[in-house]
């Protein structure tokens, strides 16, 4: 019995000590539980401030309806220049990469063998012409004798056949003269089109062959120039409808080209021992490349079944020669222009399970969550079909901390300071974010 009594007494003392420790811990300041004390109090005070946001205005302005694509510049015409006679190349009358004009003399093949061939053919023609003339005179005499019965018929017919054969020989000789004269003309090779000359594969003194597999020169017509590109086939109906009204304009810009003035760093050459420390490079200004403008000149007659796209071509004047055959370009096909579109920054439009919405700032500086219907997005702007009116103020940054009816502080400085702790971890963090937003200088 005494042992059992001691166990019960020890258990009771242990429970009393646990109760005393719990009461002491609950009485410590900041331990939670009491309203307005410690971290819980700070969270309550911080949540009552204005929410810093960045805003923009709903604008009504003209917005183009465009289709972006990636295109490839193509020469409007490409001609491979080949020799039509075999001979030694005696002269080249242009430089590689030069602009050549239609009819300009490019190459000269040694004409002396062809000149001699022409003279030989002319001599044969002259000889046969004399023979044919004499044969014709003989036929006239034989015909008179045959009519008077002085010669037999077979002798007369033989003479007539000889005369006919001589006339055919004259025709063959004349064709040989024409061929020799044409071959002589082929010794001077002229440009068939105007364009840009490519690389030379022959030099003076080389033996060139007629209709060789390798061309002497390739000429590309680059002004004007084509740009081929493909767009989704679902736009075909719109493209044909708008093209029936007016020629569709196309803009082409070199891929990666800057849209504004930039700087390019050019490295300086390595220094030698003892020279001053060399710079990493110096900045040289680079001008922005403006977009080239052209019009659609070709729509393919079928949609590619494998990709679901249709090919188009646009013709560009290319007077500045910025577009070059084989170059990839960024293409923007302009279908039409919406003159009175309601536009907001794309960052103002948010998605939720209930649909697309924006936060509108009311005159009392509180936020209203409003559902909108988006027509399309054009670059960094969104066209609104329904739900907003021109001039309204919408939130473009700071949506995560907003709730309908919340009071806001607007301004770019307030928005940046308010985003110093965007997640707002803990009540204290949210309170500090609101205070910093109010100190940012925004107008409420």
Phi, psi and omega per residue, in radians:
X1 nan -0.796 -3.138
X2 -1.035 -0.625 -3.125
X3 -1.166 -0.683 3.127
X4 -1.169 -0.662 3.121
X5 -1.137 -0.684 3.112
X6 -1.121 -0.673 3.133
X7 -1.128 -0.757 3.135
X8 -1.115 -0.697 -3.133
X9 -1.143 -0.674 3.125
X10 -1.176 -0.674 3.136
X11 -1.133 -0.712 3.126
X12 -1.129 -0.723 3.100
X13 -1.091 -0.671 -3.136
X14 -1.120 -0.724 3.132
X15 -1.174 -0.636 3.112
X16 -1.131 -0.659 3.129
X17 -1.176 -0.670 3.098
X18 -1.103 -0.711 3.137
X19 -1.121 -0.675 -3.139
X20 -1.174 -0.711 3.137
X21 -1.129 -0.707 -3.134
X22 -1.135 -0.684 -3.139
X23 -1.163 -0.669 -3.136
X24 -1.170 -0.721 -3.139
X25 -1.154 -0.626 3.135
X26 -1.214 -0.450 -3.119
X27 -1.443 -0.180 -3.124
X28 -1.190 2.502 -3.135
X29 -1.233 2.555 3.086
X30 1.335 0.128 -3.096
X31 -1.383 0.028 3.135
X32 1.570 2.921 3.080
X33 1.738 -0.911 -3.079
X34 -1.395 2.226 3.140
X35 -1.117 2.457 3.096
X36 1.369 0.046 -3.126
X37 -1.904 2.472 3.033
X38 1.113 -2.540 -3.052
X39 -1.112 -0.624 -3.130
X40 -1.076 -0.646 3.128
X41 -1.178 -0.707 3.127
X42 -1.114 -0.683 3.128
X43 -1.088 -0.713 -3.138
X44 -1.137 -0.716 -3.128
X45 -1.234 -0.665 -3.106
X46 -1.193 -0.622 -3.075
X47 -1.212 -0.232 -3.083
X48 -1.517 -0.057 -3.083
X49 -1.476 3.042 3.093
X50 -1.282 2.600 3.135
X51 -1.622 2.151 3.121
X52 -1.326 2.281 3.141
X53 -2.433 2.865 2.999
X54 -1.923 2.374 -3.031
X55 -2.195 2.882 3.043
X56 -2.510 3.028 -3.080
X57 -1.880 2.577 2.993
X58 -1.352 2.155 -3.082
X59 -2.026 2.614 3.016
X60 -1.943 1.995 -3.101
X61 -2.706 3.004 3.141
X62 -1.372 2.221 3.140
X63 -2.190 2.206 3.113
X64 -1.319 2.571 3.019
X65 -1.731 1.896 -3.042
X66 -2.170 2.784 3.052
X67 -2.119 2.031 3.122
X68 -1.423 2.649 3.114
X69 -2.810 2.963 3.036
X70 -1.964 2.190 -3.088
X71 -2.100 3.009 3.117
X72 -2.246 2.255 3.097
X73 -1.257 2.379 -3.128
X74 -2.279 2.415 3.078
X75 -1.093 2.429 3.133
X76 -1.159 -0.577 3.071
X77 -2.578 2.438 3.101
X78 -2.243 2.189 -3.106
X79 -2.172 2.278 3.031
X80 -1.700 2.031 -3.094
X81 -1.517 2.142 3.105
X82 -2.222 2.712 3.075
X83 -1.362 2.481 3.116
X84 -1.812 -0.050 3.032
X85 -2.374 2.742 3.120
X86 -1.663 2.305 3.138
X87 3.136 -3.123 -3.125
X88 -1.550 2.296 3.129
X89 -1.313 2.053 -3.052
X90 -1.758 -0.389 -3.098
X91 -2.759 2.542 3.019
X92 -2.132 2.219 -2.953
X93 -1.889 0.377 3.130
X94 -2.647 3.036 3.093
X95 -1.943 2.690 3.086
X96 -1.058 2.401 3.120
X97 1.365 0.094 -3.095
X98 -1.416 2.616 2.980
X99 -1.325 2.185 3.136
X100 -2.037 2.666 -3.129
X101 -1.845 2.701 3.120
X102 -1.070 2.266 -3.122
X103 1.576 -0.124 3.137
X104 -1.213 2.390 3.132
X105 -1.238 2.215 -3.100
X106 -1.862 -0.885 -3.072
X107 -2.278 2.684 2.993
X108 -2.267 2.135 3.040
X109 -1.652 2.494 -3.105
X110 -0.849 1.988 -3.024
X111 -1.518 -0.136 -3.003
X112 -1.062 -0.764 3.104
X113 -1.088 -0.619 -3.105
X114 -1.337 -0.540 3.049
X115 -1.155 -0.726 3.112
X116 -1.133 -0.702 3.113
X117 -1.104 -0.660 3.107
X118 -1.135 -0.772 -3.140
X119 -1.130 -0.664 3.103
X120 -1.115 -0.763 3.123
X121 -1.130 -0.639 3.102
X122 -1.166 -0.637 3.111
X123 -1.155 -0.744 3.103
X124 -1.084 -0.696 3.118
X125 -1.100 -0.729 3.132
X126 -1.116 -0.735 3.136
X127 -1.101 -0.813 -3.105
X128 -1.227 -0.476 3.087
X129 -1.141 -0.731 3.110
X130 -1.138 -0.737 -3.141
X131 -1.120 -0.719 -3.139
X132 -1.175 -0.618 3.112
X133 -1.123 -0.739 3.117
X134 -1.169 -0.681 3.137
X135 -1.134 -0.626 3.113
X136 -1.148 -0.690 3.097
X137 -1.120 -0.714 3.121
X138 -1.096 -0.650 -3.132
X139 -1.149 -0.655 3.129
X140 -1.094 -0.743 3.131
X141 -1.188 -0.716 -3.132
X142 -1.145 -0.588 3.117
X143 -1.139 -0.691 3.128
X144 -1.162 -0.729 3.134
X145 -1.171 -0.658 3.131
X146 -1.147 -0.662 3.130
X147 -1.173 -0.521 3.116
X148 -1.532 -0.030 3.083
X149 1.364 0.395 -3.080
X150 -1.577 -0.325 3.116
X151 -2.288 2.693 3.132
X152 -1.270 2.882 -3.096
X153 -1.147 -0.715 -3.083
X154 -1.109 -0.571 3.105
X155 -1.192 -0.685 3.115
X156 -1.166 -0.752 -3.113
X157 -1.173 -0.592 3.078
X158 -1.097 -0.739 3.130
X159 -1.147 -0.667 3.125
X160 -1.133 -0.681 3.122
X161 -1.181 -0.671 3.114
X162 -1.088 -0.708 3.128
X163 -1.126 -0.729 3.121
X164 -1.124 -0.697 3.112
X165 -1.110 -0.663 3.106
X166 -1.139 -0.637 3.104
X167 -1.173 -0.663 3.082
X168 -1.165 -0.641 3.093
X169 -1.109 -0.667 3.101
X170 -1.088 -0.702 3.132
X171 -1.126 -0.709 3.120
X172 -1.159 -0.694 3.111
X173 -1.124 -0.666 3.119
X174 -1.150 -0.666 3.093
X175 -1.137 -0.658 3.105
X176 -1.136 -0.645 3.103
X177 -1.164 -0.749 3.138
X178 -1.107 -0.694 3.117
X179 -1.133 -0.749 3.127
X180 -1.125 -0.677 3.110
X181 -1.170 -0.677 3.116
X182 -1.152 -0.731 3.105
X183 -1.095 -0.618 3.091
X184 -1.143 -0.654 3.087
X185 -1.185 -0.569 3.130
X186 -1.172 -0.264 3.109
X187 -1.220 -0.298 3.040
X188 -1.886 1.923 -3.056
X189 -1.722 2.139 -3.102
X190 -1.930 2.828 3.139
X191 -1.300 2.174 3.126
X192 -1.319 -0.417 3.119
X193 -2.439 2.900 3.002
X194 -1.531 2.403 -3.129
X195 3.031 -2.872 -3.102
X196 -1.751 2.180 3.126
X197 -1.310 2.496 3.121
X198 -1.639 -2.705 -3.098
X199 -1.365 2.546 3.093
X200 -1.489 2.407 3.073
X201 -1.960 0.005 3.120
X202 -2.285 2.856 3.110
X203 -2.408 2.900 -3.136
X204 -1.032 2.358 -3.122
X205 1.714 -0.266 3.124
X206 -1.225 2.647 3.039
X207 -1.597 2.026 3.128
X208 -1.780 2.557 -3.094
X209 -1.957 2.617 -3.127
X210 -1.166 2.274 3.073
X211 0.930 0.752 3.110
X212 -1.186 2.749 -3.120
X213 -1.155 -0.646 3.130
X214 -1.561 2.173 3.137
X215 -1.256 2.696 3.043
X216 -1.218 -0.571 -3.018
X217 -2.834 2.611 3.022
X218 -2.071 2.236 3.131
X219 -1.961 2.220 3.089
X220 -1.958 2.275 3.047
X221 -1.525 1.967 -3.038
X222 -1.928 -0.064 3.110
X223 -2.487 1.770 0.057
X224 -1.310 2.997 -3.077
X225 -2.428 2.670 3.074
X226 -1.663 2.639 2.919
X227 -2.236 2.014 3.116
X228 -1.674 2.422 3.133
X229 -2.669 2.840 -3.130
X230 -2.134 2.473 3.103
X231 -2.217 2.742 3.101
X232 -0.981 2.447 -3.084
X233 -1.105 -0.357 -3.131
X234 -1.164 -0.313 3.118
X235 -1.535 -0.002 -3.047
X236 -1.043 -0.759 3.137
X237 -1.059 -0.768 3.112
X238 -1.130 -0.725 -3.116
X239 -1.079 -0.797 -3.118
X240 -1.185 -0.648 -3.128
X241 -1.160 -0.814 -3.123
X242 -1.259 -0.548 3.122
X243 -1.208 -0.514 3.084
X244 -1.138 -0.441 -3.141
X245 -1.468 -0.759 -3.111
X246 -2.780 2.647 3.106
X247 -1.014 2.330 -3.102
X248 -1.369 2.288 3.135
X249 -1.548 2.597 -3.133
X250 -2.331 2.378 3.024
X251 -1.929 2.420 3.120
X252 -2.239 2.310 3.120
X253 -2.308 2.449 3.131
X254 -1.064 2.385 3.132
X255 -1.133 2.263 3.139
X256 1.458 -0.025 3.136
X257 -1.288 2.497 -3.099
X258 -1.243 2.625 3.075
X259 -1.675 -0.053 3.114
X260 -2.637 3.028 -3.131
X261 -1.050 2.297 3.115
X262 -2.278 -3.129 3.095
X263 -2.251 2.484 3.127
X264 -2.023 2.331 -3.141
X265 -1.600 2.117 3.130
X266 -1.855 2.067 -3.100
X267 -1.150 2.529 3.090
X268 -1.535 2.713 -3.105
X269 -1.177 2.719 3.121
X270 -1.088 2.431 3.113
X271 -1.534 2.836 3.087
X272 -1.707 2.964 -3.112
X273 -1.091 2.296 -3.127
X274 1.656 -0.266 3.114
X275 -1.306 2.778 3.067
X276 -1.049 2.719 3.112
X277 -0.959 2.327 -3.075
X278 -1.480 2.612 3.104
X279 -1.387 2.718 3.125
X280 -1.233 -0.430 -3.125
X281 2.882 2.944 3.087
X282 -2.217 2.660 -3.048
X283 -1.570 2.297 3.086
X284 -2.108 2.310 -3.106
X285 -1.184 2.494 3.085
X286 -2.169 2.184 -3.112
X287 -1.305 2.578 3.069
X288 -1.212 2.540 -3.137
X289 -1.674 2.015 3.131
X290 -1.256 2.758 3.138
X291 -1.317 2.503 3.029
X292 -1.500 2.534 -3.105
X293 -2.067 2.385 3.115
X294 -2.557 -2.984 3.139
X295 -2.300 2.642 3.106
X296 -1.194 2.222 -3.119
X297 -2.108 -0.108 -3.101
X298 -2.690 2.343 2.998
X299 -2.192 2.193 -3.084
X300 -1.078 2.739 -3.071
X301 -1.540 0.102 3.109
X302 -2.738 2.725 3.065
X303 -1.600 2.346 3.122
X304 -1.151 2.025 -3.070
X305 -1.200 -0.449 -3.107
X306 -1.350 -0.588 -3.093
X307 -1.934 -0.255 -3.107
X308 1.254 0.356 -3.122
X309 -2.033 2.832 3.080
X310 -2.147 2.459 -3.069
X311 -1.591 2.414 3.064
X312 -2.240 2.779 3.025
X313 -2.285 2.449 3.071
X314 -2.098 2.510 3.125
X315 -1.779 2.243 -3.135
X316 -2.057 2.389 3.088
X317 -1.058 -0.669 3.066
X318 0.946 0.764 -3.130
X319 -1.165 -0.478 3.141
X320 -1.541 -0.070 -3.134
X321 1.030 0.556 3.065
X322 -1.299 -0.591 3.105
X323 -1.490 2.411 -3.044
X324 -2.353 2.447 -3.125
X325 -0.949 2.310 3.139
X326 1.555 -0.076 -3.087
X327 -1.450 2.360 3.062
X328 -1.440 2.378 -3.111
X329 -2.349 2.719 3.028
X330 -1.581 2.123 -3.015
X331 -1.906 2.452 3.051
X332 -2.267 1.953 -3.130
X333 -1.610 2.061 -3.120
X334 -1.583 2.015 3.114
X335 -1.536 -0.875 3.138
X336 -2.818 3.112 3.116
X337 -2.235 2.153 3.070
X338 -1.470 1.936 -2.991
X339 -1.270 -0.529 -3.042
X340 -2.215 1.080 -3.138
X341 -1.607 2.459 3.027
X342 -1.519 2.103 -2.976
X343 -2.151 2.393 3.007
X344 -2.296 2.741 3.018
X345 -1.028 2.483 -3.081
X346 -1.059 -0.499 -3.132
X347 -1.245 -0.224 -3.139
X348 -1.350 -0.393 -3.049
X349 -1.563 2.223 -3.121
X350 -2.127 2.790 3.141
X351 -1.999 2.515 3.057
X352 -2.531 3.093 3.112
X353 -1.148 -0.431 3.128
X354 -1.507 -0.139 3.133
X355 2.240 -2.823 -3.117
X356 -1.550 2.406 -3.090
X357 -2.564 2.866 2.984
X358 -2.366 2.755 3.018
X359 -1.688 2.118 3.128
X360 -1.804 2.317 3.107
X361 -1.555 2.036 -3.136
X362 -1.404 2.904 -3.131
X363 -0.996 -0.481 3.132
X364 -1.478 0.243 3.090
X365 1.104 0.629 2.995
X366 -2.011 2.726 -3.060
X367 -1.627 2.380 3.073
X368 -2.080 2.199 3.097
X369 -1.489 2.061 -3.033
X370 -2.223 2.252 3.076
X371 -1.313 2.428 -3.123
X372 -2.313 2.847 3.040
X373 -2.000 2.118 -3.081
X374 -1.589 2.307 3.082
X375 -1.490 -0.876 3.101
X376 -2.963 2.944 3.059
X377 -1.987 2.332 -3.137
X378 -2.175 1.731 -3.132
X379 1.184 -2.161 -3.141
X380 -1.694 0.263 3.137
X381 -2.168 2.605 3.124
X382 -2.064 2.329 3.117
X383 -1.631 2.164 -3.097
X384 -1.708 2.228 3.127
X385 -1.559 -0.546 -3.077
X386 -2.750 2.487 3.030
X387 2.080 -0.259 -3.117
X388 -2.337 2.827 3.032
X389 -2.210 2.719 -3.101
X390 -1.087 2.419 3.099
X391 1.681 -0.237 3.132
X392 -1.221 2.659 -3.120
X393 -1.753 2.224 -3.104
X394 -2.154 2.705 -3.137
X395 -1.457 2.266 3.103
X396 -1.909 -0.265 3.102
X397 -2.695 2.450 -3.120
X398 1.848 0.320 -3.086
X399 -1.140 -0.584 -3.013
X400 -1.084 -0.471 -3.084
X401 -1.742 0.049 -3.088
X402 -1.632 2.605 2.958
X403 -2.375 2.658 3.125
X404 -0.972 2.280 -3.136
X405 1.554 -0.065 -3.133
X406 -1.237 2.504 3.071
X407 -1.421 2.454 -3.018
X408 -2.159 2.751 2.960
X409 -2.054 2.130 -3.064
X410 -1.825 2.793 -3.140
X411 2.312 2.569 -3.071
X412 -1.155 -0.688 -3.137
X413 -1.175 -0.783 3.130
X414 -1.071 -0.654 3.127
X415 -1.132 -0.717 -3.111
X416 -1.186 -0.748 3.141
X417 -1.183 -0.652 3.126
X418 -1.124 -0.430 -3.135
X419 -1.525 0.131 3.138
X420 -1.137 -0.446 3.061
X421 -2.411 1.272 -2.965
X422 -1.090 -0.544 -3.106
X423 -1.344 -0.441 3.132
X424 1.088 0.823 -3.071
X425 -1.163 2.020 3.131
X426 1.504 2.758 3.131
X427 -1.141 -0.627 -3.108
X428 -1.139 -0.706 3.138
X429 -1.107 -0.688 3.137
X430 -1.176 -0.645 3.131
X431 -1.159 -0.728 3.126
X432 -1.140 -0.697 3.123
X433 -1.043 -0.748 3.132
X434 -1.142 -0.683 -3.134
X435 -1.159 -0.736 -3.138
X436 -1.125 -0.660 3.109
X437 -1.085 -0.660 -3.131
X438 -1.237 -0.528 3.113
X439 -1.366 -0.142 -3.056
X440 -1.274 -0.119 3.069
X441 1.631 0.138 3.112
X442 -1.259 2.705 3.133
X443 -1.655 2.356 3.133
X444 -1.708 nan nan
